[in-house]
Amino acid sequence: MTEASSPSRARFGDYLELTKPRLSLLSVLTTLVGFLATRPPVDLTKLVLLMIGTSLAAGGVAALNQWLEHDTDARMKRTANRPIPAGKVPTGSAFVLGVLMCIASLFLTFAKVDRLAAFFTLLTIFSYLGWYTPAKRFSRWSTEIGAIAGAFPPLIGWAAGEGRITSLGWILFGVLFFWQIPHFMAIAWSYRRDYSEVHFPMLPVRDEAGGKVAWWSLINTVALLVVSLLPAYLGQTGALYNITAALAGLWFLWRAVVFLRAEGRDRAARSLFFTSIAYLPIVLGALVADRLLSSS
């Protein structure tokens, strides 16, 4: 299907789908983690406004990303049924919705939350739409570029909670950055034929055997383990976080090691993906709990 479908048929659910609520939720939750990890004074109004602002930015970016990529989305099985290529939402409507959501997010965050938080929100929007999205069409490093954009939300929360970014905030940025590489390598390996159809030159498309994909996943998983344990080395966290991060990191590392084997690599990619999904809430939840408990 194409955009030819009547705009009047677009439903609220179609526009909601355009904002990728499940993916946007990750940005909102990691922003919340950054905020709570600063152990801020109780200010429910600020917290609610921060969550609304981040939700608007994440949803707006998702809508504009689909507006920019509706041609390639239409040619891949996993994305062909998205609202624009499926003809549920016109491209013009998607553009207007995305722009208005991003503007509203920036205004709300700047005026009511924190100016530095608004700066990181702006940085997230521009790095994702102006750098990562076009890079997917021509750069081998698009996944890593996207990981930079995806690691900014915790800094939005940290800036909102503390008004500046301390070393632990940057460590949290590093955790999100290195986590995304094996996470998305696993996804891209599983859908490499789709990405090949639209000529995205990412590593899983170029590396047909998968050895380089697996090694790159392992290298970044090792980096993730090291960075995640820096707070313990610096004395910024207690036993709850330190033990949890070490055990979860070793589990993640084992899945990355299994991914190295050529035999059963497709199955190992799925296991690595599901492990990455479990790893993040476990480690980030432990960080927040550890920080809040240590302040009581």
TORVO-698229 format. One line per 2 residues: number of its first residue (from 0); their letters; for each residue y, z, x of C-alpha. Coordinates in nm, 3 decimals, decimal comma. Example, Ala and Ser with C-alpha at 12.3 -4.5 7.8 and 13.67 -1.06 7.14 Angstrom:
! TORVO-698229
0	as	-0,450 0,780 1,230  -0,106 0,714 1,367 .
! end
This chain:
! TORVO-698229
0	mt	0,000 0,000 0,000  0,363 -0,042 0,102 .
2	ea	0,699 0,092 0,006  0,702 -0,136 -0,297 .
4	ss	0,594 0,145 -0,529  0,865 0,258 -0,768 .
6	ps	1,077 0,548 -0,635  1,060 0,703 -0,982 .
8	ra	0,692 0,773 -0,922  0,766 1,005 -0,630 .
10	rf	0,675 1,360 -0,720  0,778 1,692 -0,575 .
12	gd	0,437 1,717 -0,410  0,496 1,386 -0,231 .
14	yl	0,823 1,509 -0,083  0,661 1,839 0,008 .
16	el	0,384 1,649 0,187  0,652 1,459 0,377 .
18	tk	0,763 1,786 0,537  0,409 1,853 0,671 .
20	pr	0,406 2,214 0,547  0,097 2,320 0,745 .
22	ls	0,231 2,187 1,075  0,580 2,316 0,997 .
24	ll	0,430 2,659 0,934  0,330 2,675 1,301 .
26	sv	0,694 2,638 1,406  0,801 2,903 1,157 .
28	lt	0,533 3,150 1,269  0,599 3,102 1,641 .
30	tl	0,969 3,153 1,572  0,877 3,475 1,393 .
32	vg	0,665 3,582 1,690  0,958 3,529 1,926 .
34	fl	1,186 3,729 1,698  0,951 4,023 1,647 .
36	at	0,851 4,038 2,015  1,211 4,129 2,104 .
38	rp	1,167 4,446 1,895  1,492 4,382 1,709 .
40	pv	1,670 4,632 1,483  1,557 4,609 1,122 .
42	dl	1,765 4,336 0,955  1,573 4,172 0,672 .
44	tk	1,861 3,944 0,576  1,879 3,796 0,925 .
46	lv	1,501 3,757 0,937  1,489 3,576 0,602 .
48	ll	1,774 3,344 0,699  1,605 3,270 1,031 .
50	mi	1,281 3,178 0,852  1,465 2,956 0,604 .
52	gt	1,658 2,784 0,882  1,346 2,723 1,088 .
54	sl	1,156 2,596 0,783  1,435 2,348 0,706 .
56	aa	1,441 2,223 1,066  1,063 2,185 1,086 .
58	gg	1,042 2,009 0,751  1,337 1,784 0,830 .
60	va	1,192 1,683 1,166  0,857 1,607 1,002 .
62	al	1,022 1,385 0,741  1,229 1,197 0,998 .
64	nq	0,927 1,161 1,226  0,735 0,993 0,944 .
66	wl	1,036 0,777 0,868  1,042 0,661 1,230 .
68	eh	0,666 0,606 1,248  0,583 0,469 0,905 .
70	dt	0,484 0,132 1,056  0,224 0,278 1,291 .
72	da	0,115 0,537 1,033  0,023 0,250 0,799 .
74	rm	-0,215 0,108 1,061  -0,412 0,426 1,135 .
76	kr	-0,683 0,561 0,904  -0,583 0,925 0,953 .
78	ta	-0,219 0,860 0,855  -0,235 0,561 0,618 .
80	nr	-0,219 0,786 0,313  0,098 0,966 0,418 .
82	pi	0,378 0,945 0,159  0,572 0,654 0,311 .
84	pa	0,292 0,411 0,408  0,111 0,495 0,084 .
86	gk	0,419 0,392 -0,112  0,474 0,736 -0,264 .
88	vp	0,819 0,794 -0,109  1,074 0,523 -0,014 .
90	tg	1,186 0,517 0,350  1,550 0,569 0,250 .
92	sa	1,469 0,882 0,056  1,266 1,019 0,346 .
94	fv	1,556 0,958 0,585  1,812 1,127 0,359 .
96	lg	1,584 1,425 0,296  1,513 1,470 0,667 .
98	vl	1,877 1,447 0,772  1,998 1,686 0,503 .
100	mc	1,730 1,943 0,591  1,817 1,930 0,961 .
102	ia	2,190 1,962 0,894  2,135 2,253 0,656 .
104	sl	1,915 2,424 0,915  2,171 2,393 1,191 .
106	fl	2,457 2,511 0,969  2,263 2,811 0,839 .
108	tf	2,134 2,918 1,181  2,472 2,876 1,351 .
110	ak	2,676 3,049 1,080  2,440 3,325 0,972 .
112	vd	2,182 3,392 1,244  2,280 3,330 1,607 .
114	rl	2,458 3,053 1,798  2,205 3,043 2,080 .
116	aa	1,927 3,021 1,821  2,113 2,728 1,664 .
118	ff	2,133 2,561 2,006  1,755 2,584 2,053 .
120	tl	1,708 2,456 1,698  1,923 2,156 1,784 .
122	lt	1,730 2,110 2,109  1,403 2,114 1,915 .
124	if	1,525 1,850 1,671  1,658 1,613 1,936 .
126	sy	1,371 1,656 2,181  1,115 1,585 1,910 .
128	lg	1,288 1,292 1,740  1,488 1,147 2,027 .
130	wy	1,239 1,195 2,309  0,884 1,265 2,193 .
132	tp	0,862 1,028 1,895  0,977 0,715 2,083 .
134	ak	0,778 0,819 2,394  0,453 0,793 2,197 .
136	rf	0,497 0,415 2,197  0,544 0,364 2,571 .
138	sr	0,470 0,674 2,779  0,146 0,820 2,911 .
140	ws	0,327 1,155 2,912  0,414 1,165 2,543 .
142	te	0,183 1,461 2,477  0,350 1,667 2,747 .
144	ig	0,695 1,567 2,618  0,590 1,674 2,271 .
146	ai	0,464 2,003 2,412  0,815 2,077 2,540 .
148	ag	0,961 2,020 2,194  0,685 2,225 2,036 .
150	af	0,746 2,521 2,269  1,111 2,573 2,168 .
152	pp	1,058 2,761 1,835  0,969 3,095 2,001 .
154	li	1,299 3,070 2,190  1,480 3,023 1,858 .
156	gw	1,331 3,352 1,742  1,392 3,526 2,073 .
158	aa	1,758 3,423 2,075  1,795 3,543 1,717 .
160	ge	1,641 3,880 1,803  1,810 3,949 2,135 .
162	gr	2,101 3,706 2,167  1,965 3,583 2,504 .
164	it	1,637 3,468 2,656  1,464 3,711 2,890 .
166	sl	1,164 3,648 3,116  0,912 3,736 2,845 .
168	gw	1,076 3,482 2,616  1,028 3,209 2,876 .
170	il	0,669 3,321 2,929  0,614 3,276 2,555 .
172	fg	0,762 2,926 2,591  0,508 2,860 2,869 .
174	vl	0,219 2,987 2,657  0,312 2,748 2,375 .
176	ff	0,361 2,459 2,618  0,029 2,491 2,802 .
178	wq	-0,162 2,569 2,480  -0,055 2,240 2,326 .
180	ip	-0,201 2,019 2,601  -0,572 2,099 2,550 .
182	hf	-0,511 2,136 2,177  -0,370 1,784 2,143 .
184	ma	-0,601 1,633 2,403  -0,891 1,743 2,181 .
186	ia	-0,725 1,588 1,876  -0,632 1,266 2,056 .
188	ws	-0,983 1,227 2,199  -1,132 1,261 1,851 .
190	yr	-0,889 1,003 1,710  -0,857 0,783 2,019 .
192	rd	-0,965 0,469 1,833  -0,686 0,516 1,580 .
194	ys	-0,430 0,558 1,857  -0,572 0,256 2,036 .
196	ev	-0,518 0,045 1,724  -0,142 0,103 1,744 .
198	hf	-0,136 0,079 2,126  -0,015 0,434 2,193 .
200	pm	-0,067 0,462 2,572  -0,168 0,828 2,575 .
202	lp	-0,431 0,950 2,822  -0,727 0,957 2,575 .
204	vr	-0,661 0,589 2,501  -0,634 0,488 2,868 .
206	de	-0,928 0,698 2,984  -1,222 0,550 2,795 .
208	ag	-1,482 0,769 2,966  -1,289 1,089 2,894 .
210	gk	-1,328 1,251 3,234  -0,956 1,258 3,308 .
212	va	-0,884 1,386 2,958  -1,127 1,673 3,007 .
214	ww	-0,997 1,764 3,353  -0,636 1,759 3,233 .
216	sl	-0,734 1,985 2,946  -0,904 2,224 3,187 .
218	in	-0,609 2,232 3,429  -0,369 2,320 3,150 .
220	tv	-0,607 2,579 3,006  -0,618 2,749 3,347 .
222	al	-0,237 2,739 3,354  -0,233 2,886 3,003 .
224	lv	-0,456 3,175 3,112  -0,237 3,249 3,414 .
226	vs	0,090 3,233 3,220  -0,048 3,440 2,933 .
228	ll	-0,135 3,719 3,179  0,206 3,725 3,349 .
230	pa	0,336 3,993 3,109  0,053 4,219 3,226 .
232	yl	0,139 4,156 3,592  0,508 4,223 3,523 .
234	gq	0,434 4,540 3,327  0,585 4,403 3,005 .
236	tg	0,281 4,460 2,784  0,011 4,719 2,733 .
238	al	-0,368 4,722 2,716  -0,387 4,574 2,365 .
240	yn	-0,223 4,248 2,465  -0,357 4,235 2,820 .
242	it	-0,724 4,267 2,720  -0,688 4,035 2,421 .
244	aa	-0,510 3,764 2,623  -0,771 3,783 2,901 .
246	la	-1,073 3,761 2,669  -0,925 3,492 2,444 .
248	gl	-0,813 3,296 2,749  -1,160 3,306 2,905 .
250	wf	-1,311 3,189 2,575  -1,065 2,900 2,562 .
252	lw	-1,139 2,823 2,928  -1,513 2,808 2,861 .
254	ra	-1,459 2,553 2,583  -1,249 2,344 2,822 .
256	vv	-1,528 2,360 3,083  -1,784 2,240 2,826 .
258	fl	-1,550 1,950 2,744  -1,602 1,828 3,102 .
260	ra	-1,957 1,723 3,028  -1,987 1,355 2,936 .
262	eg	-2,285 1,427 2,714  -2,171 1,563 2,379 .
264	rd	-1,801 1,524 2,461  -1,706 1,437 2,103 .
266	ra	-1,866 1,758 1,978  -1,707 1,955 2,262 .
268	ar	-1,366 1,814 2,169  -1,404 1,948 1,817 .
270	sl	-1,511 2,288 1,950  -1,213 2,294 2,186 .
272	ff	-0,983 2,209 1,898  -1,114 2,486 1,673 .
274	ts	-1,102 2,733 1,960  -0,738 2,643 2,021 .
276	ia	-0,664 2,702 1,653  -0,816 3,051 1,674 .
278	yl	-0,668 3,135 2,014  -0,302 3,113 1,922 .
280	pi	-0,284 3,363 1,632  -0,511 3,604 1,820 .
282	vl	-0,295 3,612 2,134  0,043 3,593 1,963 .
284	ga	-0,059 3,853 1,708  -0,169 4,083 1,989 .
286	lv	0,164 4,031 2,166  0,367 4,126 1,861 .
288	ad	0,146 4,425 1,781  0,157 4,544 2,142 .
290	rl	0,534 4,514 2,163  0,600 4,686 1,829 .
292	ls	0,354 4,966 1,897  0,501 5,033 2,239 .
294	ss	0,848 5,073 2,087  0,737 5,331 1,829 .
! end
